[in-house]
Amino acid sequence: MADLTPTPDRPGLHVSKPSPNAPATGSAVCHCGAKATATGDNEVRALVEGYTANHGSAHGRTGR
């Protein structure tokens, strides 16, 4: 299986929850250079919400 972890060369958002009893993990890298990781369901939910609202396609490809 391919490594789906985002990198500066392949920005994006990756979330994993291998089982219902395991905590979720997430990582995000934006084309603007911002990056973050989170562990735990609530923390990963906040990471996704923040990335969606402020990074990725939210501010276009200009890096601003």
C-alpha positions as CSV (number, residue, x, y, z in Angstrom):
1,M,0.0,0.0,0.0
2,A,1.2,3.5,-0.8
3,D,2.3,5.9,1.9
4,L,-0.6,8.4,2.1
5,T,1.2,10.7,4.6
6,P,1.1,14.3,3.2
7,T,4.4,15.9,2.4
8,P,5.4,19.4,1.1
9,D,5.7,17.8,-2.4
10,R,2.3,16.1,-2.0
11,P,0.2,18.4,0.3
12,G,-3.1,17.1,1.7
13,L,-4.8,15.7,4.7
14,H,-4.6,12.1,5.9
15,V,-6.7,10.6,8.7
16,S,-6.5,7.0,10.0
17,K,-8.5,5.1,12.6
18,P,-7.5,1.4,12.3
19,S,-10.3,0.2,14.6
20,P,-13.2,1.6,16.6
21,N,-11.3,1.3,19.8
22,A,-8.1,2.9,18.5
23,P,-7.6,6.7,18.6
24,A,-7.7,8.5,15.3
25,T,-4.5,10.0,14.0
26,G,-4.2,12.7,11.4
27,S,-1.6,14.8,9.6
28,A,-1.9,17.7,7.2
29,V,0.5,19.6,5.0
30,C,-0.6,22.6,3.0
31,H,1.1,24.0,-0.1
32,C,1.7,27.2,1.8
33,G,4.0,25.3,4.1
34,A,1.8,24.9,7.2
35,K,1.8,21.4,8.7
36,A,0.2,19.8,11.7
37,T,-0.4,16.4,13.3
38,A,-3.0,15.2,15.8
39,T,-3.8,12.1,17.9
40,G,-7.2,11.4,19.4
41,D,-10.7,11.6,17.9
42,N,-11.5,15.1,19.0
43,E,-8.0,16.5,18.2
44,V,-8.2,14.9,14.7
45,R,-11.7,16.4,14.2
46,A,-10.3,19.8,15.0
47,L,-7.3,19.3,12.7
48,V,-9.7,18.5,9.8
49,E,-11.9,21.4,10.5
50,G,-9.0,23.8,10.8
51,Y,-7.3,22.5,7.6
52,T,-10.6,22.7,5.7
53,A,-11.4,26.2,6.8
54,N,-7.9,27.7,6.5
55,H,-5.7,25.6,4.2
56,G,-5.9,23.4,1.2
57,S,-8.3,24.9,-1.3
58,A,-9.5,27.4,1.3
59,H,-6.8,29.9,0.3
60,G,-6.1,29.0,-3.3
61,R,-2.7,28.0,-4.7
62,T,-1.0,31.4,-4.0
63,G,0.3,30.2,-0.7
64,R,-1.5,33.1,1.2
